[in-house]
Amino acid sequence: MTTICKADYYYGALLSALVNEGLAPALFEKENDNRQIYEVTMNKASYIIYTKYHTTPSGSKDFTWSFSFSDNEIEEITKIHQENNKEKEFIFAFICGQKQLSDYNQVIAIVYWDEFLECVDIEKEQIRGTARLSVKAVKSSPWLRIYGSKRADMLDGKDNTIRIERSRLSSL
């Protein structure tokens, strides 16, 4: 008998969204429930998608999910990017869930490599705790906001986040 883990529901949400867009993802690697890596080939390009999920956002009106990365995960991400740099585009899918379901507080943030590097210090030049990327969903906004351990959300009292489209998955 197959056991269904909590992680299967969240990774299944990404797979469902990809299939609904007419794509056929293949599981590239699975070592544990902390992350999964998929290969997706489309007419425009081929992708390797590094996926993580989080189900406990902070905030009561606007929700923020923080995804942390261990040293081993940063090494793995760097290695995958170096090995596949020219063949496939390496992107991230952060599945932002919540136990109380509603349409606006369940999002999948697609983050490109250069945006990831702006938010997460993979070279460890700035030692500010654990490597982290945060996704903030502002209610009724077509944008998600990302920031992280390398990029503060506020700088001199002004918004310093990177805005990404909520609907980015459909444009792959």
C-alpha positions in Angstrom: 0.0 0.0 0.0 1.3 3.4 -0.9 1.6 6.0 1.8 0.6 9.6 1.0 2.7 12.2 2.8 1.7 15.8 3.5 4.4 16.9 1.0 2.6 15.0 -1.8 -0.3 17.4 -1.6 1.8 20.5 -2.0 4.1 19.1 -4.7 0.9 17.7 -6.3 -0.4 21.3 -6.5 2.6 22.3 -8.6 2.3 19.2 -10.8 -1.4 19.8 -11.3 -0.7 23.4 -12.3 1.9 22.3 -14.8 -0.3 19.6 -16.3 -3.2 22.1 -16.6 -0.8 24.3 -18.7 -0.3 21.3 -21.0 3.1 20.3 -19.7 4.5 16.9 -18.8 6.9 17.2 -15.9 9.3 14.4 -15.0 10.7 13.9 -11.5 14.4 14.6 -11.8 15.5 13.8 -8.2 13.9 13.0 -4.9 16.0 12.5 -1.8 13.6 13.7 0.9 10.4 15.7 1.6 12.2 19.0 2.0 12.4 19.7 -1.7 11.8 18.1 -5.1 13.4 18.7 -8.4 11.5 18.4 -11.7 12.5 18.6 -15.4 10.0 20.2 -17.7 10.3 20.5 -21.4 8.1 22.9 -23.4 8.1 24.5 -26.8 9.9 27.6 -25.6 12.5 26.0 -23.3 13.5 23.2 -21.0 13.6 23.8 -17.2 14.9 22.3 -14.1 12.5 23.4 -11.3 13.8 23.3 -7.7 10.7 23.1 -5.5 10.0 23.8 -1.9 6.8 24.2 0.0 5.8 26.0 3.3 2.4 25.9 5.0 2.7 28.3 7.9 2.8 31.9 6.7 3.2 34.9 9.0 0.9 37.9 9.0 -2.9 38.1 9.3 -3.8 40.3 6.3 -0.9 39.9 3.9 0.9 36.5 4.2 4.6 35.9 4.1 6.3 32.5 3.7 10.0 32.1 4.5 12.0 29.3 2.9 15.3 28.5 4.5 18.2 26.7 2.8 20.8 24.6 4.6 24.4 24.6 3.5 23.9 21.3 1.8 20.9 22.7 -0.1 22.9 25.7 -1.3 25.7 23.4 -2.4 23.1 21.2 -4.3 21.5 24.3 -5.9 24.9 25.6 -7.0 25.9 22.3 -8.4 22.7 21.8 -10.4 23.0 25.3 -11.8 26.6 24.8 -12.9 25.9 21.4 -14.5 22.8 22.4 -16.4 23.5 26.1 -17.1 23.4 25.9 -20.9 21.0 23.0 -21.5 18.1 23.9 -19.2 17.0 27.0 -17.4 17.1 26.5 -13.6 14.2 28.1 -11.8 12.5 27.8 -8.4 8.9 27.1 -7.5 8.0 28.1 -4.0 4.6 26.6 -3.1 3.1 28.8 -0.5 0.2 27.1 1.3 -1.9 27.5 4.3 -4.0 25.2 6.4 -7.1 27.4 6.0 -7.7 27.3 2.2 -8.8 30.3 0.2 -8.0 31.4 -3.3 -5.7 34.3 -2.5 -3.6 32.7 0.2 -2.4 29.7 -1.8 0.2 30.7 -4.4 3.1 29.2 -6.4 5.9 31.8 -6.7 8.1 31.1 -9.8 11.5 32.7 -9.1 14.3 33.0 -11.8 17.9 32.3 -11.0 19.0 36.0 -11.1 16.2 36.9 -8.7 17.1 34.1 -6.4 20.7 35.4 -6.3 19.5 38.9 -5.4 17.6 37.5 -2.4 19.9 34.7 -1.2 23.6 35.0 -0.5 24.8 31.7 -1.9 28.5 32.9 -1.8 28.1 33.6 2.0 29.7 37.0 1.7 27.2 38.5 4.1 26.8 36.3 7.2 23.3 37.2 8.4 22.0 33.9 9.7 20.5 31.1 7.6 20.1 31.5 3.8 16.5 32.4 3.3 14.0 33.6 0.6 10.7 35.0 1.6 7.5 35.3 -0.5 4.9 37.9 0.5 1.4 37.9 -1.0 -0.5 41.1 -0.6 -4.2 40.6 -0.8 -5.7 41.7 -4.2 -2.3 42.5 -5.7 -1.3 40.9 -9.0 2.3 40.8 -7.7 4.1 38.7 -5.2 7.0 40.3 -3.4 10.3 38.4 -2.7 13.2 39.2 -0.5 15.6 37.3 1.7 18.7 37.0 3.7 20.7 39.0 1.2 18.0 41.6 0.4 15.9 43.3 3.1 12.2 43.9 2.5 12.5 47.5 3.6 15.4 49.9 3.0 15.4 53.4 4.3 11.7 53.1 4.9 10.9 52.1 1.3 9.8 48.8 -0.2 13.0 47.0 -1.3 11.3 43.7 -2.5 11.4 42.3 -6.0 7.9 42.1 -7.5 7.1 39.1 -9.5 3.8 38.2 -11.3 1.5 35.8 -9.5 0.7 34.3 -12.9 4.3 33.6 -13.9 3.8 29.8 -14.1 1.5 30.2 -17.0 4.1 32.1 -19.0 6.7 29.4 -18.9 
